[in-house]
C-alpha cells in the first residue's frame, strides 16, 4: 500500500526545514516567494495533505471548510455566503470565504490557498474552468460540493442547485399563456451550467408551444459589468421589440431594470418582465416584480450537510445531486398581451 507523504517528506524534497513548510501551510510567517512556490509545488506533487482537519471532523470537533463564491457584489451570492456561514457555525465549523470575481485565475489561486490551509471540505460556485485543480482537491480527499453551478467534466462532485431548466420553463410558459410570442431571454454566460440550463428551458418551452425563437432576442451576457443595461437597450431598439423579457441572469437584474426605467417603458403595459431574483426590493418597486425565487436557505443547508457528511465519512455512496425547486411568484410586472395593448 502506498504510504502517504509526511511533512518531513515535503521538507526534504523542497530542501527546506519542517518549520518553513509549516509556515507555508498555515500562513504564519514570512517565506520568500520562490521558496513558497517550491514548497507548494512539492506539496502538490507528493499529494501531501495534513490530516488534522479531517481527523477533527471525524472526531466531531471543530474544523474549517472553504467557501469559494463567484461574486459577492451579486446579492444572491452574498446571501448564500451568510446562510452557509450560519449553517456551518451551527455545527461548530468555521468557514474560510474566498471570492473569485468570476475569474478562473483567481479561482485557481483560491483552490491552492485552501489546499495550503488544509480545509476538510469546500463548497463552491465554479467558474466552469480549472478542472484539474478541482480534481486535485478530490485526489487529496477533500470533499467538494458545487452549489448553484456544476462542471460536466467533474461528474464525481456533489451538486446542490435549483431546478434551473424547469424554473425557466415555468416562467416562459407563464408569458406564453398570457399571449406573448415575441419573448426575449437574458441569460448568464453559456460557459456556466446555470446559463446553459435556463436558456435551454426557455428554448424548449417556446418550441413546445410552436413558437420560433428569434436569435436577436437571446442575450447570454457576463455576470459582472453593466451588460444587462446594454442587452435591454439592444432589445428595445429592434424594429420589432419584444413584448416580454425574462432576465435569467441574477447579477444583471438591477442593470436591466435601470435601463428599462430610463427608457420610459411602462411595466407591464408596454413590456412584461420576469426576473430570477428574490431580493426584498423586488416586491417593493412599482410595479412589484414577477420573480423566480431561489430558496437560498435550502441551498445552504444541503450544501453544508453534504460537505460535512462526506468529510466525516457519513456519506460513502457515489456523487449525490440535490435539486431544489424554486418558487414562481406572480406579481404585477406581467400582463396578458391584449390587456397591455389596450392601455
PyMOL commands that set and color helices and strands:
alter all, ss='L'
color gray80, all
select helices_A, chain A and resi 7-14+18-26+33-46+52-58+75-89+104-117+131-139+164-177+193-208+215-217+227-236+250-262+280-283+296-311+337-342
alter helices_A, ss='H'
color red, helices_A
select strands_A, chain A and resi 64-69+94-99+121-124+143-147+158-162+183-187+218-220+244-247+272-276+290-293+321-324+327-329
alter strands_A, ss='S'
color yellow, strands_A
deselect
rebuild
show_as cartoon
